[in-house]
Amino acid sequence: MIILKLIGHEYFNEVSDIIKMFYGKESIKPYDSIENYEDMQGILLNSEIIIDDELTSFISSYKDLKNNSNNSYTFTKNGKVIDPREIKKALKVSMYKLLSDITGHNIAWGILTGIRPVKIVHKLFEEGMNEEQIIAHLKDEYYVTEDRALLSIKVAQVEKKYISKNDNNKIGIYIGIPFCPSRCNYCSFTSNAIDKNRDLVQPYLEALMLEIRTVSEYLKSRGVTAQSVYIGGGTPTSINADELSTLIQCVNEFWGQNEEFTCEAGRPDTITVDKLKAMKESGITRLSINPQSMDDDTLMRIGRKHTHTQIIKSFLLARELGFDNINMDMILGLPGEGLDQVDNTLNWMNRLNPENVTVHTLAIKRASVYNEMNLDTRSHNDIVYKMMELARNKLENNQYYPYYLYRQKYMAQNLENIGFCKKDRECIYNIQIMEEKQSIVAFGADAVTKAYFPEEDRLERQHNIKDLRLYIKNIDSQINKKVDLLSKLY
């Protein structure tokens, strides 16, 4: 157990985020909630601020309650620091430096705990910094490694052409299909086993299409157009070909003229000739077939009901039917996998040669089976780091380059997810949803609409209900809430 004592401030969550980088799922308890902590075996961490007119000190200290060993680190800033943002950052730096010294580990992203590190780079470019200055800033202010600083700059340079000329009347569309053949052990997305919920598919689609039609009619009357459309899940190809075709036709009534239309077909055991034909004939221009691993033992362990052979067959079938823009996902750090299994998956990726490869680092989310199993991936064994280096090298040697990047909490070794693509094959939707400079109107259970207000550079969100039955029952109120939000923009 870790006991955290705050002195002179109340930023428990911010300091805890740094502690979790080094100690994973170890329980962190506030000092005030513990009685007789001296009798416990664990760690006592103090986070303290001392402010005077000439100097502000941010002091982190460590005490091993079992062995009675002590350590501390003091980070100082000139003058009286009162800006909460500066205080939070300095507290993080102090705790990060202390724990890095104690454990002997440095984190590739330093003190950055947010999802979108590339947004910082975009902001620094806008402020007039050059690449050399941005690298120095990320290293000095956030303790990011030079490699990750360079990676962020590469991604920002690719993204710039998509986000610098955004028209606020041009939006992204997301449509959620919350059904899957089974739940993968790592998954935290909204997903319902389709064999147990088959009776809800048709009512759900009817409610979904009502939401699409009503909101889209409003938006089209205001002159809004779609840059990209993305059908995700769940697994959209869990529903049958006729249902899929009907849904896409509904979307095309309003948003058929777009630059990119993606549909996830993530599970090869849901892919059929009829479904692929339905998608192709309905105007899907980008397909996602997601193996996660090409190792059959791994696929079984993570809860998949298909083999790597089915993945290959599904991919080649999509190619035969004319799909020339395909994404494939893989996950690093899956239980039981080592460098050999990752190398095998990468070799298959390069052999199949999809236009996009998305490399995820395993993150154990609260809603996943792995979390219920209390699996903690954030060991300081550097195997996942080596996996990411292997992935980057092999993909870049096959003419892929990184085009978008994001991070999540509880990722193995605090790494990142990277989207790689072939030349000029960036996924527009992925960039826009990540950099948050465009409104994304989202339909379906648990979908989150993000309305972007460019004058203030801010987002407002509208969350749909997660539960399928409640989503269907309350569809009218969700439509009204969405239109109320969008009416502030259009």
C-alpha positions, 0 to 999 in steps of 0.5 A, spaced: 500 500 500 502 507 498 500 512 503 500 519 500 500 525 504 499 532 502 502 538 505 500 545 502 495 543 497 489 538 495 492 535 488 491 528 490 489 525 483 494 529 479 500 526 484 497 520 484 497 519 476 505 520 477 505 515 482 501 510 478 506 510 473 511 507 477 507 502 482 501 500 477 495 498 480 498 499 487 493 502 492 494 509 494 490 511 500 490 519 503 494 520 509 488 522 513 484 516 512 489 511 515 490 510 522 496 508 525 500 508 519 507 506 522 504 499 524 503 498 516 508 495 511 508 499 505 510 506 502 509 513 505 509 519 500 509 526 502 507 531 497 509 538 499 509 546 497 512 551 501 511 558 498 514 565 499 516 571 495 522 569 493 522 562 492 517 556 491 519 549 493 515 543 491 518 537 495 516 530 495 519 525 500 519 517 500 519 513 506 519 505 506 515 503 512 518 496 513 525 498 512 525 505 515 529 508 509 528 515 506 529 519 500 526 526 498 527 531 492 526 538 491 524 542 485 524 549 486 521 555 482 523 562 482 518 567 486 511 566 488 507 560 484 500 561 484 497 559 477 494 552 479 497 549 472 504 551 474 503 548 481 500 541 478 506 541 473 511 542 478 508 537 483 508 532 478 515 534 476 517 533 484 514 526 485 516 524 478 524 525 479 523 522 486 520 516 484 525 515 478 531 516 482 528 511 487 526 506 482 531 507 477 526 508 471 525 513 466 518 514 463 518 515 455 513 520 456 515 523 462 510 527 466 505 527 461 499 523 463 494 526 458 491 522 452 493 527 446 501 529 447 501 531 440 496 537 441 502 540 445 506 540 439 501 543 435 500 549 440 508 550 440 508 550 432 502 555 433 506 559 438 512 560 433 517 555 435 521 551 431 522 543 431 529 544 435 525 548 440 519 544 441 524 538 442 528 542 448 521 544 451 518 537 451 525 535 454 525 540 459 518 542 461 515 535 461 521 530 461 519 527 455 525 523 451 528 525 445 525 520 441 518 521 443 519 528 442 521 527 435 515 522 434 510 527 436 513 532 431 513 527 426 505 526 427 504 533 428 507 535 421 502 529 418 496 532 421 497 539 420 494 539 413 488 536 415 486 540 422 489 547 419 484 548 414 478 545 418 471 548 416 466 548 422 460 546 417 464 540 415 464 535 421 465 527 422 460 522 423 460 516 428 455 511 428 456 505 434 454 498 433 454 495 440 454 488 438 460 483 438 460 475 437 464 475 444 467 479 448 475 480 448 478 480 455 482 486 454 476 490 451 472 496 455 468 498 449 460 498 449 459 491 447 453 486 447 454 478 445 449 478 439 447 471 440 444 473 447 441 480 444 439 478 437 432 480 439 435 487 440 438 488 434 432 490 430 429 495 435 436 498 436 437 499 429 430 502 428 432 507 434 439 508 431 436 510 424 431 515 427 436 518 431 441 519 424 435 521 420 432 526 425 439 529 427 441 529 420 435 533 417 437 538 422 444 539 420 443 538 412 438 544 413 443 548 416 448 547 410 453 542 414 457 537 410 461 531 412 468 530 411 468 523 414 464 517 416 466 512 421 462 506 423 465 502 429 463 498 435 463 493 438 463 489 431 459 492 426 459 486 422 456 482 427 449 484 424 447 481 418 448 483 411 441 486 410 441 490 416 448 492 415 446 495 408 440 498 410 444 502 415 449 504 410 443 506 406 440 510 411 447 514 412 448 515 405 441 519 404 445 524 408 452 523 408 454 519 402 458 525 399 464 525 403 472 524 403 472 517 407 467 512 409 470 507 414 466 501 417 470 496 422 470 489 420 474 487 426 473 480 427 474 476 422 469 470 424 464 476 422 466 477 415 462 474 409 462 475 402 455 478 403 457 483 408 463 485 404 459 486 398 454 490 401 459 494 404 462 495 397 456 496 394 454 501 399 460 506 398 464 504 404 471 506 402 475 504 408 475 497 412 478 495 418 480 488 419 483 487 426 487 481 428 490 484 434 495 478 434 497 472 428 498 467 434 493 462 435 494 461 442 494 468 443 487 469 440 484 463 444 487 467 450 484 473 449 477 471 448 477 471 440 473 465 436 477 465 430 484 463 427 490 467 424 488 463 417 481 466 418 484 473 418 488 472 412 482 469 408 478 475 410 483 480 408 484 477 401 477 476 400 476 484 401 482 485 396 478 480 391 472 484 392 476 491 391 477 494 397 484 498 396 484 501 403 484 497 409 487 498 416 489 492 421 490 493 428 495 489 433 496 490 440 503 489 444 503 486 451 498 481 450 499 476 456 503 470 454 506 474 448 513 475 447 518 478 442 517 472 437 509 472 437 510 480 435 515 479 430 510 474 427 504 478 427 509 484 424 511 479 418 504 478 416 502 485 417 508 487 412 506 481 407 499 482 407 501 490 406 494 493 408 494 501 407 494 502 415 497 499 421 494 501 428 499 499 433 496 499 440 499 498 447 495 494 452 491 498 457 487 495 462 481 498 463 476 498 468 470 495 464 475 489 461 475 482 463 483 483 465 481 488 470 476 483 473 482 478 473 487 484 477 492 483 471 497 489 471 501 490 465 505 496 468 511 492 470 518 495 469 520 489 465 522 493 458 519 487 453 513 492 451 518 497 450 522 493 445 516 490 442 514 498 440 521 499 437 520 492 433 514 495 430 516 502 429 522 499 425 519 493 421 513 498 419 517 504 417 522 499 413 516 497 409 514 505 407 509 506 413 510 512 417 506 515 423 500 519 422 496 519 429 498 518 436 494 517 442 495 515 449 491 512 455 491 510 462 494 504 465 498 502 458 503 497 459 510 501 460 506 508 459 507 507 452 502 509 446 498 507 440 500 509 434 497 509 427 501 508 421 500 508 414 502 508 407 503 514 403 497 519 403 493 514 406 492 517 413 485 516 416 482 523 416 477 521 422 482 518 426 486 525 426 480 529 427 477 525 433 484 525 436 486 533 435 479 535 437 479 541 432 472 539 428 465 537 431 464 529 431 456 528 431 456 521 434 450 516 433 448 510 437 448 507 444 454 510 449 456 515 443 459 521 445 458 527 440 463 533 441 461 540 438 467 544 437 467 551 438 473 554 434 472 561 437 473 559 444 477 553 442 473 548 446 468 542 446 461 541 449 459 533 449 453 530 449 453 523 451 448 517 449 445 512 454 450 506 454 444 501 456 441 498 449 434 498 452 434 505 455 437 507 449 431 505 445 426 507 450 429 514 451 431 515 443 427 521 443 430 525 449 437 523 446 435 526 439 433 532 443 439 533 447 443 532 441 439 538 437 440 542 443 447 542 443 448 543 435 443 548 435 449 552 439 453 552 433 448 551 427 
